[in-house]
Amino acid sequence: MDIFSAIALGILQGITEFLPVSSSGHLVIGQHLLGWREPNVFFDVCLHVGTLIAVALVFHQDIAMLVRGGLNWLRHPLSDHRDERQEARRIFVLVLWGTIPTVIIGFACKDLFERLFASVTAVGLSFLVTGTLLWLTHRRTFFWGMGPFDMRFRHAVLVGLVQGLAITPGISRSGTTIAVGLLLGFQREWAGRYSFLLFVPAILGAVTLGSLHLKAIPNPVHPVLWGTVAAALTGYLALRFLLALVRRGRVHLFAPYCWTLGLVCLGLKLLERGNP
């Protein structure tokens, strides 16, 4: 892989990973129209590391709080004082509850999700679902609502289920988790924070599993490094942009784009059937 291709794929990964438009769905469309091949495992892992770096840059304080909360929860699991330590502990437990269904779905439905990557029809329908969820937030986004202490564990499980289903290409992880949070009544800022705090263990798991399947590191390695840097930088900018839209209640603006992609996918499938 040359440097320019690696940077292009890194930019695509960084933008579509965080904007509510499904990075995996774009990959399927690109493969179908342009004959792209999936990146090798090492490059794919590095791109995910790049997007993880972007999240760490934006949410470093929240991630530090998450770690402190986990350590504090292990020492004092039954404490209920509403201080800073309790908030950290509460957020850790909410992320834990949201991660469990994601892990279960990821392992139980792994083969199904892999088959869906070969189905343009499934991707098209998934884009339509993503767009509809985003549009439903149009009049349900508000500054007041549930925060960490008001949120119940059943809400965390529901958002975690949605994140697990978002492994489906065309279902945006960021878009659907934020949308469902807003529809449940989360505060705007908390909907965005919780979505990307859930992203951290999910992407760490994906990087770990991908690393286990590494067979060899490509030579030369510098195109991969350039792609990783591109994913981190564009991911950082895309994430900042998305969070600004969430605070303003504007995530529904991506709905027409997702609907258009969904209709394009379904149209391509119909054309293929009409031209054997």
C-alpha positions as CSV (number, residue, x, y, z in Angstrom):
1,M,0.0,0.0,0.0
2,D,1.4,3.4,-1.0
3,I,1.4,6.4,1.4
4,F,-1.4,8.3,-0.5
5,S,-3.8,5.3,-0.3
6,A,-3.0,4.8,3.4
7,I,-3.7,8.5,4.1
8,A,-6.9,8.5,2.1
9,L,-8.2,5.4,4.0
10,G,-7.1,7.0,7.3
11,I,-9.1,10.2,6.5
12,L,-12.1,8.1,5.5
13,Q,-11.9,6.1,8.7
14,G,-11.5,9.2,10.9
15,I,-14.4,11.0,9.4
16,T,-16.9,8.2,9.1
17,E,-16.1,6.6,12.4
18,F,-17.4,9.6,14.4
19,L,-19.9,11.3,12.1
20,P,-23.2,9.4,12.3
21,V,-22.8,7.9,8.8
22,S,-21.3,4.4,9.4
23,S,-17.7,3.8,8.5
24,S,-18.4,0.1,7.8
25,G,-21.2,1.0,5.5
26,H,-19.0,3.3,3.5
27,L,-16.4,0.6,3.2
28,V,-19.0,-1.8,1.7
29,I,-20.1,0.8,-0.8
30,G,-16.5,1.6,-1.7
31,Q,-15.7,-2.1,-2.2
32,H,-18.8,-2.5,-4.3
33,L,-18.3,0.5,-6.6
34,L,-14.5,0.8,-6.7
35,G,-13.4,-2.7,-6.2
36,W,-11.6,-1.8,-2.9
37,R,-10.2,-4.6,-0.8
38,E,-10.5,-4.5,3.0
39,P,-7.3,-3.2,4.6
40,N,-5.0,-5.9,6.0
41,V,-5.4,-6.8,9.6
42,F,-2.4,-4.8,10.8
43,F,-3.6,-1.7,8.9
44,D,-7.1,-2.1,10.2
45,V,-5.9,-2.4,13.8
46,C,-3.7,0.7,13.4
47,L,-6.7,2.7,12.0
48,H,-8.7,1.8,15.1
49,V,-5.8,2.9,17.3
50,G,-5.9,6.2,15.4
51,T,-9.6,6.7,16.2
52,L,-9.0,5.7,19.8
53,I,-6.3,8.3,20.1
54,A,-8.8,10.9,18.8
55,V,-11.3,9.9,21.5
56,A,-8.6,10.0,24.2
57,L,-7.6,13.5,23.1
58,V,-11.2,14.8,23.4
59,F,-12.3,12.8,26.4
60,H,-9.1,12.4,28.4
61,Q,-10.6,13.8,31.5
62,D,-13.6,11.5,31.3
63,I,-11.4,8.5,30.6
64,A,-9.3,9.4,33.6
65,M,-12.5,9.7,35.6
66,L,-13.7,6.3,34.3
67,V,-10.5,4.6,35.5
68,R,-10.7,6.3,38.9
69,G,-14.3,5.3,39.1
70,G,-13.5,1.7,38.4
71,L,-10.8,1.5,41.0
72,N,-13.1,3.3,43.6
73,W,-16.0,1.0,42.7
74,L,-13.8,-2.1,43.4
75,R,-13.0,-0.7,46.9
76,H,-16.4,0.8,47.8
77,P,-19.1,-0.9,45.6
78,L,-22.0,0.1,47.9
79,S,-21.2,3.7,48.5
80,D,-24.0,6.1,47.5
81,H,-22.7,9.6,48.4
82,R,-23.1,12.0,45.6
83,D,-19.6,13.5,45.5
84,E,-17.1,13.5,42.7
85,R,-15.9,10.0,43.5
86,Q,-19.4,8.7,43.4
87,E,-20.0,10.3,40.0
88,A,-16.9,8.6,38.7
89,R,-18.0,5.3,40.2
90,R,-21.5,5.7,38.8
91,I,-20.2,6.4,35.3
92,F,-17.9,3.4,35.4
93,V,-20.8,1.1,36.4
94,L,-23.0,2.6,33.6
95,V,-20.3,2.0,31.0
96,L,-19.8,-1.6,32.4
97,W,-23.6,-2.3,32.0
98,G,-23.6,-0.8,28.5
99,T,-20.5,-2.8,27.5
100,I,-21.9,-6.3,28.5
101,P,-24.6,-6.5,25.8
102,T,-22.2,-5.2,23.2
103,V,-19.8,-8.0,24.0
104,I,-22.5,-10.7,24.0
105,I,-23.9,-9.5,20.6
106,G,-20.5,-9.2,19.1
107,F,-19.5,-12.8,19.9
108,A,-22.9,-14.4,19.4
109,C,-23.6,-12.8,16.0
110,K,-20.1,-12.6,14.6
111,D,-20.8,-14.8,11.6
112,L,-24.1,-13.0,10.8
113,F,-22.4,-9.6,10.8
114,E,-19.6,-10.9,8.5
115,R,-22.3,-12.1,6.0
116,L,-24.0,-8.8,6.1
117,F,-20.8,-7.1,4.8
118,A,-21.4,-8.9,1.6
119,S,-25.0,-7.7,1.2
120,V,-25.5,-4.3,-0.4
121,T,-29.3,-4.7,0.3
122,A,-28.7,-5.1,4.0
123,V,-26.4,-2.1,4.1
124,G,-29.0,0.0,2.3
125,L,-31.7,-0.9,4.7
126,S,-29.4,-0.3,7.6
127,F,-28.6,3.2,6.3
128,L,-32.3,3.9,6.2
129,V,-32.7,2.8,9.8
130,T,-29.8,5.0,10.9
131,G,-31.3,8.0,9.1
132,T,-34.7,7.4,10.6
133,L,-33.3,7.3,14.2
134,L,-31.3,10.5,13.6
135,W,-34.4,12.2,12.3
136,L,-36.5,11.2,15.3
137,T,-34.2,13.2,17.5
138,H,-35.3,16.4,15.8
139,R,-37.8,17.4,18.5
140,R,-36.5,15.3,21.4
141,T,-33.1,17.0,22.0
142,F,-32.9,19.2,25.1
143,F,-30.5,20.5,27.6
144,W,-32.4,19.2,30.6
145,G,-33.0,15.5,31.1
146,M,-31.2,12.5,32.5
147,G,-27.6,12.7,33.6
148,P,-25.4,10.0,35.1
149,F,-27.3,9.9,38.4
150,D,-30.8,10.0,36.8
151,M,-30.0,7.3,34.2
152,R,-31.0,3.7,35.1
153,F,-29.1,0.6,34.4
154,R,-31.8,-0.5,32.0
155,H,-31.0,2.6,29.9
156,A,-27.3,1.6,29.8
157,V,-28.2,-1.9,28.7
158,L,-30.5,-0.6,25.9
159,V,-27.8,1.7,24.6
160,G,-25.3,-1.1,24.8
161,L,-27.7,-3.3,22.8
162,V,-27.9,-0.7,20.1
163,Q,-24.1,-0.4,20.1
164,G,-23.8,-4.2,19.6
165,L,-26.3,-4.1,16.7
166,A,-24.3,-1.2,15.2
167,I,-21.6,-3.7,14.2
168,T,-24.0,-4.1,11.2
169,P,-22.6,-2.2,8.2
170,G,-24.8,0.9,7.6
171,I,-25.8,1.2,11.2
172,S,-23.8,4.1,12.6
173,R,-22.5,3.4,16.1
174,S,-22.2,7.0,17.2
175,G,-25.4,8.0,15.5
176,T,-27.6,5.3,16.9
177,T,-26.2,5.4,20.4
178,I,-26.6,9.1,20.7
179,A,-30.0,9.1,19.0
180,V,-31.3,6.4,21.4
181,G,-29.9,8.3,24.4
182,L,-31.6,11.5,23.3
183,L,-34.9,9.6,22.7
184,L,-34.7,8.1,26.2
185,G,-34.4,11.6,27.6
186,F,-30.6,12.0,28.2
187,Q,-29.2,15.5,28.4
188,R,-27.6,16.4,25.1
189,E,-24.1,16.6,26.5
190,W,-24.4,13.4,28.5
191,A,-25.8,11.5,25.4
192,G,-22.6,12.4,23.5
193,R,-20.3,11.7,26.5
194,Y,-21.9,8.3,27.2
195,S,-21.8,7.2,23.6
196,F,-18.0,7.8,23.3
197,L,-17.2,6.4,26.8
198,L,-18.9,3.2,25.6
199,F,-16.7,3.4,22.5
200,V,-13.5,3.1,24.5
201,P,-13.9,-0.5,25.8
202,A,-15.5,-1.5,22.5
203,I,-12.6,-0.3,20.4
204,L,-10.1,-1.6,22.9
205,G,-11.7,-5.0,22.5
206,A,-11.7,-4.7,18.6
207,V,-8.0,-3.7,18.7
208,T,-7.1,-6.6,21.0
209,L,-9.0,-9.2,18.9
210,G,-7.4,-7.8,15.7
211,S,-4.0,-8.0,17.2
212,L,-4.5,-11.7,18.0
213,H,-5.0,-12.4,14.3
214,L,-1.9,-10.6,13.2
215,K,0.3,-12.8,11.0
216,A,2.9,-10.4,9.9
217,I,3.7,-6.7,10.0
218,P,3.9,-5.2,6.4
219,N,7.1,-3.9,5.1
220,P,7.4,-1.0,4.6
221,V,5.5,0.2,7.7
222,H,5.6,3.9,7.2
223,P,2.4,4.1,5.0
224,V,0.5,2.5,7.9
225,L,1.9,5.1,10.3
226,W,0.8,7.9,8.0
227,G,-2.7,6.3,7.7
228,T,-2.9,6.1,11.5
229,V,-1.9,9.7,12.0
230,A,-4.5,10.7,9.3
231,A,-7.2,8.7,11.1
232,A,-6.3,10.3,14.5
233,L,-6.3,13.9,13.2
234,T,-9.4,13.7,11.1
235,G,-11.2,11.7,13.8
236,Y,-10.4,14.4,16.3
237,L,-11.9,17.1,14.1
238,A,-14.9,15.0,13.2
239,L,-15.5,14.2,16.9
240,R,-15.4,17.8,17.9
241,F,-17.7,18.7,15.1
242,L,-20.2,16.0,16.0
243,L,-20.3,17.0,19.7
244,A,-21.0,20.6,18.7
245,L,-23.9,19.4,16.7
246,V,-25.2,17.2,19.6
247,R,-25.1,20.2,21.9
248,R,-27.1,22.2,19.4
249,G,-29.6,19.4,18.8
250,R,-28.6,19.1,15.1
251,V,-27.7,15.4,14.6
252,H,-30.8,15.0,12.6
253,L,-29.1,16.9,9.8
254,F,-27.3,13.7,8.8
255,A,-30.5,11.8,8.2
256,P,-31.0,12.9,4.5
257,Y,-27.4,11.8,3.8
258,C,-28.0,8.4,5.3
259,W,-31.4,8.0,3.5
260,T,-29.7,8.9,0.2
261,L,-26.9,6.3,0.7
262,G,-29.6,3.7,1.6
263,L,-31.6,4.4,-1.5
264,V,-28.4,4.3,-3.6
265,C,-27.5,0.9,-2.2
266,L,-31.0,-0.4,-2.9
267,G,-30.9,1.1,-6.4
268,L,-27.6,-0.5,-7.2
269,K,-29.0,-3.9,-6.2
270,L,-32.1,-3.4,-8.4
271,L,-29.9,-2.5,-11.4
272,E,-27.8,-5.6,-10.9
273,R,-30.9,-7.7,-10.9
274,G,-32.1,-6.0,-14.1
275,N,-28.8,-6.6,-15.8
276,P,-27.8,-10.2,-15.3
